[in-house]
């Protein structure tokens, strides 16, 4: 009852609260109520498209490529809506930066773009060859700059404009800083398809981006553990947020693995070939350690989710938090399998792909149903805790 009253109050008075879909007074109301958290759907759809071909079943590559095209379409539509909102409703757009939760989802924009970029390597190169790699390179430069900018801007706003308390802290604090390590992982994927001179830029930039993200993410996770120990689990509507820390741990492992694979060619061209085993070893050791930390967090998040399911886990757009963290953990698992040739990682990766595909289908169906019937738009577009429509 208290949650229902809170939802009604927030819907009535919250400045970002849109009307139900079937009650929009004009199409422009959808633009005004559009917020960066919708890009989490691109993150989830994109990572599923990239790992689905790893499943040894007929048709998975074609389905993955189809999801990649869908993801590109979603990203373009969401980008156009974001630009339209900035032009038509500049005050609302500025309010996004001032909001202590909504601003965090700015990190979802470059992360969503990164999944599109990676698709140009996974799916584009087999079709269009070097041209696809060059497109990925150009888009990556923009994505890396945007990731670093968001990763600096949002913490600055947290320290100077926002109001935060430990009790109300959530794992969404990770979103703006994790974008840089996602770009770092992309650099390792793209570099082998470029000439050595360009690959140098991507590899070294990738390690810098890793440094701009992973240490900060680990600090945030440390504070998050303290918050959970002192104030216990969040409410059921925030239950899915327990999966978010898995993202930076898994992406950090994936970045080390992919940069470690790309670095030897660059080092050899610079006369530093003797350092190649170091980068490979760093990728393996660092990747395994971060993967192990991620496995622990995955088990913890699964246990808490089961607990929430017993109590009732209401659907909201935060459920997209199931997909991307699990997806990058799956990609890191396959990366370890390729490097170590251990059957355990490959087999476990296949299990994770099946689970991820099921979750994506579930969340997509629930999102489409909620959007069609207006359910997701009846709740505040941005609750004080989650910043997610439909909470």
N, C-alpha and C positions, 0 to 999 in steps of 0.2 A: 504494500500500500504506500509506504514512504517513497519507494522508487517511482511509483506511478505519479504521485503528487509532484515529486521533483521534476519528472519528465514534463508534466503539464506546465509547471511554472517556467521551466527553462524554454519550452517551446513558445510560450507566450511572450517572455520578456528577453530571452537571449538574443543579442544583436545578429547572430549568425543563423538563427532558426528559420528554416524554410517551411513552406506549407507542404501538405501532402501533394504527391505528384498529380493527382486528379483534381487538385484545387488551385494549381498555379494560375495566377491572374494573367500571366503572359510568359512566353518562352524565355524572356530575359531573366525571369526569376530563377530559372535553373542556372543561368550563368552567375547571377549574384550569389547564389548559395553554393557555388562550386569551390571546393577547397583542395589543398594539395594532397590530402590523405587519399583521394581517389587514385593517385598514382601507385598506391600499394597494390592495386589490381594488376597494374603493368608488371610490377616486381614479381608477383605470384605467377601470373600467366607466363611471363618470360622465362623464369627459371624452370618451370615445368617443360616448356618447349625445348630447353637446352639439355635436360637430363633424360627426357623420354626416349630419345634414340639409343640410349645406353641399354635399354631393355631388349634382350635378344628375342624379339617377337616380330613377325611380319607386319609391316605397315607402321611401325612406331616412328620411323624416320619421316614418313610422309605426314603423319599426324603432328609430329613435333614441328615440322616446317609450317604446317597450316596454323598451328598455335602461334608461331613466330610472326606470321603475317597478321593474324588477329591482334597480336600484341602491338605491332607497329601501328595498326589502325587505331587502337585504343590510345596509344601514346600521342598520335597526331591530333585526335579529337580532343583529348584532355589538354594538350598544349594550346590548341586554338581557344578552348574555353577559358583557360587561364589568362591568355593574352587579352581576350575579350573582356574578362573581368577587370583586369588592370586598367583597360582603356575606359570602360563604361562605369566602373565602380572603384575609382582609385582610393577612396576612403576605406572601403571594405578591404581592399588589398593591403593597404598600410596597416590596418588592424590585424591582419594575419601575422605580421612581424612582431606586433606588440603582445600577441596572445601567448601565454607561457606554454601552451600545449600545441596549438595549431601550427606555430612556427617550427616545431620539431619535424613536421612532415614535409618541410621543404627538402629534406634529405631524400625523400622518396622519389623526387624528380630525377636527379642524376642516377640513382640506382635503377629506376625504371628504364632510363635511356641505356644504361650499361647492358641490360639484357637484350635490348634491340641490337646494340653494337656487336655483342658476342654472337648473335645470330648470323651476322654477315660473315663471320668466320666459319661457324658450324654449318650453315646452310648455303650462304652466298658463294663462298669460295668454290665448292664443288660445281656450282652452276656457272659462275661468271669469272672465276679465276682471280687474277691479281687485282682486277678492278674492284671487286668486293672488299679485298683487304685494304685498298686505298681509301674506300669509303669509310670502313671501320676506323682507319687511322685518323681521318679528318674529324669524324664524330667523336673519337676518343679524346682528342685535344680539347674540344669544347667540354666534354663530360668531365675530364680531369680538372679543368679550371673551375667549373661550376661546383664540383665536389669539394675542392679545397676552399672555395669561397663560402659555401654554405657551412662547412665544418668550422670556419672561423667566425662567421657572422652570428650564427645562432648562439654559440657559447658567449660571445660578447654581449648579445642582448640579454642572455640569462643573467649575466653578472651586473648589467647596468639598468635594465628596464623591467625585467620580469620579476614576479614574486613567486618564490618556490619554498616549500617546506619539505623536510625529510618524510613526514607522514604521507604527504600527497605525491611523493616521487613515484614515477612509473618507469618502465623500461623504454618508453618512447624517447627518453633522453639520449638513447644510443643512436637514433636515426640520423641526425645531422652529421655525426662524426664517422659513422660506418661507411658513408658514401665514398670516402677517399680510399678505403681498402678494397671496396668493390671495383673502383677504377684501377687500383693496383693489380688486382687479379686479371682484369681485362687486358692490361698492358702485357702481362705475361702470355696471354693467349694470342694476342695480335702480333707481337714482336717477331716470332719465327716466320711470319709470312711477308716480312718487309726486308728491304736491303739493310745491310749492317749499320750504316750510318744512322738511319731512322730508328732501327731497333735499339741502338745505344740510348737514344733519347727516351724511348718508352721504358726500357729496363731500369735505368737509373731513376727516372721519374716514378716508376712503380714502387721502388724501394722507399723513396721519399714519401710517397702517398701512404704507404704502409705505416711509416713512422708517424704520419699525421693522424693516424686513426687508431691503430691497435692499442698503443699504450694508453690513450685517452679512454678507449672503450673498456679496457681492463680496470681503469680507475673508477669508471661509472658503475661497472658490475660490482666492484668491491663495496661501493656505497649502497648499491641496491641490496646486496646481501645483508648489510647492516639494517637497512630499512625493513626488510622482510623479517629479520630476527626480532626487531623491536616492536614492529606494528603488525606482524603476521601477514597472511595472504591478503591480496586486494579483494574487492567485491567480485561477485560472479560475473558482472558485466566486463570486468577487467581480467578475467581468468586467462584469456588467450595471450595476454601480454607476457605471461611467464615464458613463452617460447622465444621472445625477441632476443634475449642475450645469446641464444644459440647462433644467431646470424653473424655477429662479429667474430665469434670464435671459429666458426666454420669458414667464413670468408678469409680470415687471417691465415688459416691453414692452406686454403686453396691458393691464395696469393703467393705464399712462400713456395708452394709446389710449382706453380706455373712460372713464376719469375726464376726459380732455380733451374727450370728446364730451358728457359730462354737465354739465360745469362752466359753459358759457356761459349756460344758463338760470338757474342759481343766481346767477351774477355779475350778470346783467341785473336780477334782482329786488332785488339789493342796491345798485343804482346803480353797479356796477362793470363795465358792459358793455364798456368799452374794453379790459378785460383778457382778454376772451374769446379774441382771436387768440393771446394768449400761451399759454393752456392748450392750445389746439389745436396750436400750434407745438411746445410742449413734448412733447405726445403724439406728434407726428410725428417730431421729431428724436430725442427720447429713445427712442421705440419702434424706430426704424430702427437706432439704435446698439446697443441691447440685442439686437435681432433679429440684427444682423450678428455680434455676439459669440456669440450662440446658434448661428448657422449654422456658425461656425468650430468650436464645441464639438461640434455634431452630426456634422460631418465627422470630427473626432478620435475621437469615441466609436464611429462606424461603422468606422473603420480598426482600432481596438483590438478591436472585437467580431469583425471578420473574422479577426484574428490569433488570438483566443481560439477561434473556431470551428475553425480549422485544428488547434489543439492539443486541442480537446475542451472544449465549454462545457456543463457539467452543468446539468440543469434544477433549479431551486429556486424558491421563492416570490419570490426577488429579481427574477425575470423580469418581475414587474409593474412594475419600474423602467423597462421599455421604453415603457410606455403613457402614463402621465401626463405626463412631460416632453415626449415627442413630441406629445402631444395639445395641450398649451398652446402649444407652438411652432406647431402647425397653426392654432390659434385666433388667435394673434398674426399669422400670415401672412395669414389672411383679413381681420383687422382693418386691416392695412396696405393690402390690396387695396381694401377698401371706402373707405378715406380717400384713397388716391392714384389710384384707378381704373386702376391699372397691371395689365395682363393677366398679367404675370409672376407676381405674388403670387397671383392667383386660380388660375392653372393649376398653380403649384407647390403651392398648398394642396390642390387636388384629388388630386395625386399623394401628398401626405402623408396624406390621409384614407384612401386605399386601403391604403397601407403600414400605417397605424395599425390599420385594421380587420383586416388579416391578422394582425398581431401580437397583437391582442386575442383573436382566435379561437384562435390557437396557444397562448397562455398560458392561456386559459380551459380549453381542452381538456386541456392537460397538468396543470393544477391539479385539474380534476375527476377525471381518471384517477388522479393521485397520491393524492388524498384518498380516493377509493373503494377503492383497493387498499392504502391505508395507507402508501404509500411516503414521503409527505411527513412523516408522523408518526414515522418510524423514526429520523430524524436529530434532533439536538438542536433544541429549539424556539428556542434562541437561541445561536448560536455567538458566540465572543468577538469575531469580526471583523465579521460582517454583522448579527447579530440577526435573522436570517430563518429561519423553520422550513424544513426541507428542504434545508439547506445541508450 
